Amino acid sequence: MKKLIFLCVLGCLSAVYSVGQTQRQAFEEPKVVTPGIGAAAPSDAIVLFDGKDFSQWEKVGGGEIKWKIDDGAMVVTERTGNIQTKKSFGDCQLHIEWRTPAVVKGDGQNRGNSGIFFQKKYELQVLDSYDNKTYFDGQAGSVYTQNPPLVNVCRKPGEWQTYDVVYMAPKFNAEGKLESPARITVFQNGVLVQNNFTIKGTTYDKTTGYVLHNKLPLELQDHDNPTAFRNIWIREL
């Protein structure tokens, strides 16, 4: 009797093991990605700016990019217009480093202001928020006018800062209706400031909610401040 019970248990375990093996075999083997050293781009990333040129960028609306490259960084030239990537993106992981001017001029939204627009529509704010009062959903690390950062981790003016972002694009069905809104997670200087926040709609027109769109470029803002950017890379997810 004991032998019969043992054989039954063994058979059940074998069946469970076989099912588990079948389920595991349904997964694809993860591809090998070589990580970068420090903040360097991993092997499967697209390097959008390596400090040398604007080959991955174009001026919004056409024409020549008038921003300058200074000591390995792209620097906004005031009132010359926004720039955007030549390639369009949807779901992505973005690494970008930015710096507001060391010499402080202005206050509030007039201090080191710029922005990173995912799919040209949804803005992650760039601002000198070190000892600089402004509305909370407009400071650095905010999803502009939608959600303040969890904490203020801004470094002093003139120091380099980092954003590491996971952005999930909105999804639409065949009829063009929204199935799932955009979501964003942001680490600023290694600290979580946006935790899978659900974006409410286009930054400057939230009342209309979402409008059908496909992949679109990443856009950087000229807000009349000489804000600098460097070491920009992106991974398509």
Secondary structure, 3 states (H helix, E strand, C coil): CHHHHHHHHHHHHHHHHHHHHHHHHCCCCCCCCCCCCCCCCCCCCEEEECCCCCCCEEECCCCCCCCEEECCEEECCCCCCCEEEEEEECCEEEEEEEECCCCCCCCHHHCCCEEEEECCCEEEEECCCCCCCCCHHHCCCCECCCECCCCCCCCCCCCCEEEEEEEECCEECCCCCEEECCEEEEEECCEEEEEEEECCCCCCCHHHCCCCCCCEEEEECCCCCCCEEEEEEEEEC
